[in-house]
Amino acid sequence: MRDSFMPVGTWAVVLAVDQELPNPMDIASPKAPALIANPFVVGRPLTAVSSSLYIGREDLFAWLGENLSGAGQSNALLLYGPRRIGKTSTLYQLVEGERGRSLRENRARRLFPAYIDLQRYAGRPTDEWLRCLARDVCRRVNTSNLERSTPDSAVPGETAFAAFDRCLDRLEETLPDDGLILLAIDEFEEIRAGIEAGTLEPEVLAYLRSQIQHRARVIFLLCGSAALLQPFWSSLVNLTARHEVSLLDFDQTTTLIRRPVEGFLTIEDEAVAGIWEYTKGHPFLIQTICHRLVSLANRRHERLPIEAGDVDKVIERLIIDGYTNDGFTDEPPGLHS
């Protein structure tokens, strides 16, 4: 068998051609677009770092401005509405977010706010409940000339009611002349749960009523569900000006859908209409759907517009995953479809 033979010059040509041809392993395949950092928040309240997702509510903040910025005696306030409608997010925006900055820094009446979540005190007996509340209020109200009171320190013979009084007395004494303390108390229904469970004494209601009535430099902002309008609460809520936290309108819904992904992902008009039809402006459902749509876009590895069919598939999956049985009150239409 003869060995194959190729002249040296021929090999040189072959090698030259071979060097000019790209290696198949080096041919760059079309690069998938970078993943979109999912901006939507599911289930958790919108704190200061998520202020850009707090859309609408102009009427609500106008109402807060009327009641918190004016001269004269301040009213106690009540915010109420369905679950996950945005009540807690509103309190966070008021206490630490950009939307509440102008109210907090009002030159005529400065606010020193504290956010209190009564769910944290669930199951505690009255003595511990009041001492924890006093401690948290003192820690969270920040005034420039405040030497913090320590209401949970040992004071011989002092009751928890007296400790709470001492806390607020000290805070009021250290306020600047133009200052007011704003206590934003969330999940207020927890008090009734504690009373009915036997862990809280019913006298807590009368005590808080007295605080609301007679603390001249403390504004109480109570927050919870529409259950706070029931007769059980009348001795307290009849002292308040009230505002319902309600659904977003269509324009606000559209803004919440599109603004967070502007420049990264196109959401077609029919898709927006589908989200609106299902959620009717419920912010928790809007954010949940949009969060899943961004995840869907990332899994495609190409930046296709979001269409109505994509929304339909996400909603079908939500129903399977049980989001429709989440205990909402005043559910938006379609929630059980």
Buried (B, 14 or more C-beta within 10 A) or exposed (E): EEEEEEEEEEEEEEEEEEEEEEEEEEEEEEEEBEEBEBBBBEEEBBBBEBBEBBBBBEEBBEBBBEBBBEEEEBBBBBBBBBBBBBBBBBBBBBBBBEBBBEBBEBEEBBBBBBBBBBEEBBEBEBEBBBBBBBBBBBEBBEBEEBEBBBBBEEEEEBEBBBBBBBBBEBBBEBBEEEBBBBBBBBBBBBBBBBBEEEBBBEEBBEBBBEBBEEBEBBBBBBBBBEEBBEEBBEEBBEBBEBBBBBBBEEEBBBBBBBEBBEEBBBBBEEBBBBBBBBBBBBBBBBBBBBBBBBBBBBEEEEBEEBBBEBBEBBBEEBBEEEBBEBEBEBBBEBBEE
